[in-house]
Amino acid sequence: MLAFLRGGPTGLEHLVAKAIGMLGDSRHSFDLATLALLTKTDAAAVDNDIRETDQRISVAEQELRSEVVVHITVQGPTDIGSVLSLVLLSNKIERIGAQTRNVLDLAEAGVSLTNQPDTEALLSERSVISALFGEVAELMSEPDEDALDDLSRRCADLQTEQQNKIDGYLHSTEPGTVVVPRAIYQRYLKRVVANLVGIVIALSEPMPPTDTLTEDSASSGSDADG
């Protein structure tokens, strides 16, 4: 797909722009949902914004898929690899929205990680992930193979850290009210990062051999991204 993005007008540029807009909306919702969990931000006050943004992302994904069908019908299968990469990365963005809703659901269920000993560290982690959204969007606009590789490595390191935290919570002697919400939250964050990696792979590898390359390795068919 890098070749396509660098190759000049092909009729797909507006779809790339649409996908970048979807990613920006996903970042907006991620920022709001995590603030509701980690700060005194009222979850009810951001609920409508997040859910309306999620609906906008879903509509944009449907539009993108429809326009892809039209493009293939008119232009033929010449750039099918880039087309399928666009569809794949838009699906990854939609999955991020699902995890964002899960974070919001935690906050609305009464979970609060505000003013806790680890709150500052959790806010720092949130900022790192939020910045990754911006980096991915920049790479969609201005692709760079070295930057893609670097971003992929950093995301892999972050996922390892998140899994280590989850493992630590599973073996912790602290009360369940302390460790369970954190383990669930880290699980959601790990999936967000996994799908950001999925976008990076879609950018660099047209027609990836499998859509499971970036899935959470601990996931199974009964543990879906809903």
C-alpha positions as CSV (number, residue, x, y, z in Angstrom):
1,M,0.0,0.0,0.0
2,L,2.9,2.3,0.5
3,A,3.5,2.2,-3.3
4,F,-0.1,3.2,-3.8
5,L,0.0,6.1,-1.4
6,R,3.1,7.4,-3.1
7,G,1.9,6.8,-6.6
8,G,-0.1,9.9,-7.4
9,P,-3.8,10.1,-8.1
10,T,-5.6,6.8,-8.5
11,G,-9.1,7.6,-7.5
12,L,-8.6,6.2,-3.9
13,E,-7.1,9.3,-2.3
14,H,-10.5,10.4,-0.9
15,L,-10.9,7.0,0.7
16,V,-7.6,7.3,2.4
17,A,-8.7,10.7,3.7
18,K,-11.9,9.2,5.0
19,A,-10.0,6.5,6.8
20,I,-7.7,9.1,8.4
21,G,-10.9,10.9,9.6
22,M,-12.2,7.7,11.1
23,L,-8.9,7.3,13.0
24,G,-9.1,10.9,14.3
25,D,-12.7,10.2,15.5
26,S,-11.4,7.0,17.2
27,R,-8.7,9.0,19.0
28,H,-11.3,11.5,20.1
29,S,-13.4,8.8,21.7
30,F,-10.5,7.0,23.2
31,D,-9.3,10.2,24.9
32,L,-12.8,10.9,26.3
33,A,-13.4,7.3,27.5
34,T,-10.0,7.0,29.3
35,L,-10.5,10.4,30.9
36,A,-13.8,9.3,32.3
37,L,-12.1,6.3,33.9
38,L,-8.9,8.0,35.1
39,T,-10.0,11.4,36.1
40,K,-13.0,13.2,37.5
41,T,-14.6,13.6,34.1
42,D,-18.2,12.6,34.3
43,A,-18.8,9.5,32.2
44,A,-22.4,10.4,31.6
45,A,-21.3,13.8,30.2
46,V,-19.2,12.2,27.5
47,D,-21.5,9.2,26.8
48,N,-23.4,10.8,23.9
49,D,-20.3,12.3,22.3
50,I,-18.6,8.9,22.3
51,R,-21.6,7.0,21.0
52,E,-22.4,9.5,18.3
53,T,-18.7,9.5,17.2
54,D,-18.8,5.7,17.1
55,Q,-21.9,5.8,14.9
56,R,-20.1,8.3,12.6
57,I,-17.2,5.9,12.4
58,S,-19.6,3.0,11.5
59,V,-21.3,5.1,8.8
60,A,-17.9,6.1,7.4
61,E,-16.8,2.5,7.2
62,Q,-19.9,1.5,5.4
63,E,-19.5,4.3,2.9
64,L,-15.8,3.4,2.4
65,R,-16.7,-0.2,1.6
66,S,-19.4,0.8,-0.8
67,E,-17.1,3.2,-2.6
68,V,-14.5,0.4,-2.8
69,V,-17.0,-1.8,-4.6
70,V,-17.7,1.0,-7.0
71,H,-14.0,1.6,-7.6
72,I,-13.3,-2.1,-8.3
73,T,-16.3,-2.2,-10.7
74,V,-15.1,0.8,-12.6
75,Q,-11.4,0.4,-12.5
76,G,-11.0,-3.3,-12.3
77,P,-8.7,-5.3,-10.0
78,T,-5.5,-3.5,-10.9
79,D,-5.0,-2.1,-7.4
80,I,-6.8,-4.8,-5.5
81,G,-4.1,-5.0,-2.9
82,S,-4.4,-1.4,-1.9
83,V,-8.2,-1.6,-2.0
84,L,-8.2,-4.6,0.4
85,S,-5.7,-2.9,2.7
86,L,-8.1,0.1,2.9
87,V,-10.9,-2.2,3.9
88,L,-8.8,-4.0,6.4
89,L,-7.5,-0.9,8.1
90,S,-11.0,0.6,8.3
91,N,-12.1,-2.6,10.1
92,K,-9.3,-2.2,12.6
93,I,-10.4,1.4,13.3
94,E,-13.9,0.2,13.9
95,R,-12.6,-2.4,16.4
96,I,-10.8,0.4,18.3
97,G,-14.2,2.0,18.7
98,A,-15.5,-1.2,20.2
99,Q,-12.7,-1.2,22.8
100,T,-13.3,2.5,23.5
101,R,-17.0,1.7,24.3
102,N,-15.8,-1.0,26.6
103,V,-13.6,1.5,28.5
104,L,-16.6,3.8,28.8
105,D,-18.8,1.0,30.1
106,L,-16.2,0.4,32.9
107,A,-16.5,4.0,33.9
108,E,-20.3,4.0,33.7
109,A,-20.4,0.8,35.8
110,G,-18.8,2.9,38.6
111,V,-15.2,2.0,38.2
112,S,-12.9,4.9,38.9
113,L,-9.1,4.9,38.8
114,T,-8.9,8.5,39.9
115,N,-6.5,9.6,42.7
116,Q,-5.0,6.1,43.1
117,P,-1.3,5.3,43.6
118,D,-1.0,4.2,40.0
119,T,-3.2,6.9,38.4
120,E,-0.3,9.0,37.2
121,A,1.3,6.0,35.5
122,L,-2.0,5.1,33.9
123,L,-2.5,8.6,32.6
124,S,1.0,8.5,31.2
125,E,0.3,5.2,29.4
126,R,-2.9,6.8,28.0
127,S,-1.0,9.7,26.6
128,V,1.5,7.4,24.9
129,I,-1.3,5.4,23.2
130,S,-3.2,8.6,22.2
131,A,0.0,9.8,20.6
132,L,0.2,6.6,18.6
133,F,-3.1,7.5,16.9
134,G,-1.5,10.7,15.6
135,E,1.6,8.9,14.4
136,V,-0.5,6.3,12.5
137,A,-2.5,9.1,10.9
138,E,0.7,10.9,9.8
139,L,2.0,7.7,8.3
140,M,-1.3,7.3,6.4
141,S,-0.7,10.7,4.9
142,E,3.0,10.6,4.5
143,P,4.2,6.9,4.5
144,D,7.7,6.1,5.5
145,E,8.9,2.5,5.8
146,D,11.4,3.1,8.5
147,A,8.9,5.0,10.6
148,L,6.4,2.2,10.1
149,D,8.9,-0.4,11.3
150,D,9.8,1.8,14.3
151,L,6.2,2.3,15.3
152,S,5.5,-1.4,14.9
153,R,8.4,-2.2,17.3
154,R,7.3,0.3,19.9
155,C,3.7,-1.0,19.8
156,A,5.0,-4.6,20.3
157,D,7.0,-3.5,23.3
158,L,4.0,-1.7,24.7
159,Q,1.8,-4.8,24.3
160,T,4.5,-6.9,26.1
161,E,4.3,-4.4,29.0
162,Q,0.5,-4.5,29.0
163,Q,0.5,-8.3,29.1
164,N,3.0,-8.3,32.0
165,K,0.7,-6.0,33.9
166,I,-2.2,-8.3,33.2
167,D,-0.2,-11.3,34.4
168,G,0.8,-9.4,37.5
169,Y,-2.8,-8.6,38.3
170,L,-3.8,-12.2,37.9
171,H,-1.3,-13.3,40.6
172,S,-1.7,-10.3,42.9
173,T,-2.8,-10.7,46.5
174,E,-4.6,-7.4,46.5
175,P,-8.4,-7.3,46.6
176,G,-10.4,-8.1,43.5
177,T,-11.9,-4.6,43.5
178,V,-8.3,-3.3,42.9
179,V,-6.9,-5.8,40.4
180,V,-9.9,-6.9,38.3
181,P,-10.8,-3.4,36.9
182,R,-7.1,-2.8,36.1
183,A,-6.7,-6.2,34.4
184,I,-9.8,-5.6,32.3
185,Y,-8.7,-2.1,31.4
186,Q,-5.2,-3.3,30.3
187,R,-6.9,-6.0,28.2
188,Y,-8.8,-3.3,26.4
189,L,-5.8,-1.1,25.9
190,K,-3.8,-4.0,24.6
191,R,-6.4,-4.6,21.9
192,V,-6.4,-1.0,21.0
193,V,-2.7,-1.1,20.4
194,A,-3.0,-4.4,18.5
195,N,-5.5,-2.8,16.1
196,L,-3.2,0.2,15.6
197,V,-0.5,-2.3,14.7
198,G,-3.0,-3.9,12.3
199,I,-3.3,-0.6,10.5
200,V,0.4,-0.3,10.2
201,I,0.6,-3.8,8.7
202,A,-2.2,-2.9,6.3
203,L,-0.2,0.2,5.2
204,S,2.9,-1.8,4.6
205,E,1.7,-5.1,3.4
206,P,-1.1,-5.2,0.8
207,M,-3.3,-8.2,1.1
208,P,-1.9,-9.6,4.4
209,P,-1.9,-13.4,4.6
210,T,-4.1,-13.4,7.6
211,D,-6.2,-11.0,9.7
212,T,-5.0,-12.6,12.9
213,L,-1.5,-11.3,12.8
214,T,-2.2,-8.4,15.2
215,E,-4.9,-10.0,17.3
216,D,-4.3,-10.3,21.0
217,S,-2.6,-13.6,21.4
218,A,-4.7,-14.4,24.4
219,S,-7.9,-13.9,22.5
220,S,-10.1,-16.8,21.3
221,G,-13.3,-17.3,19.4
222,S,-15.3,-16.9,22.6
223,D,-13.5,-13.7,23.6
224,A,-14.4,-11.3,20.8
225,D,-13.7,-7.6,20.4
226,G,-17.3,-6.6,20.9
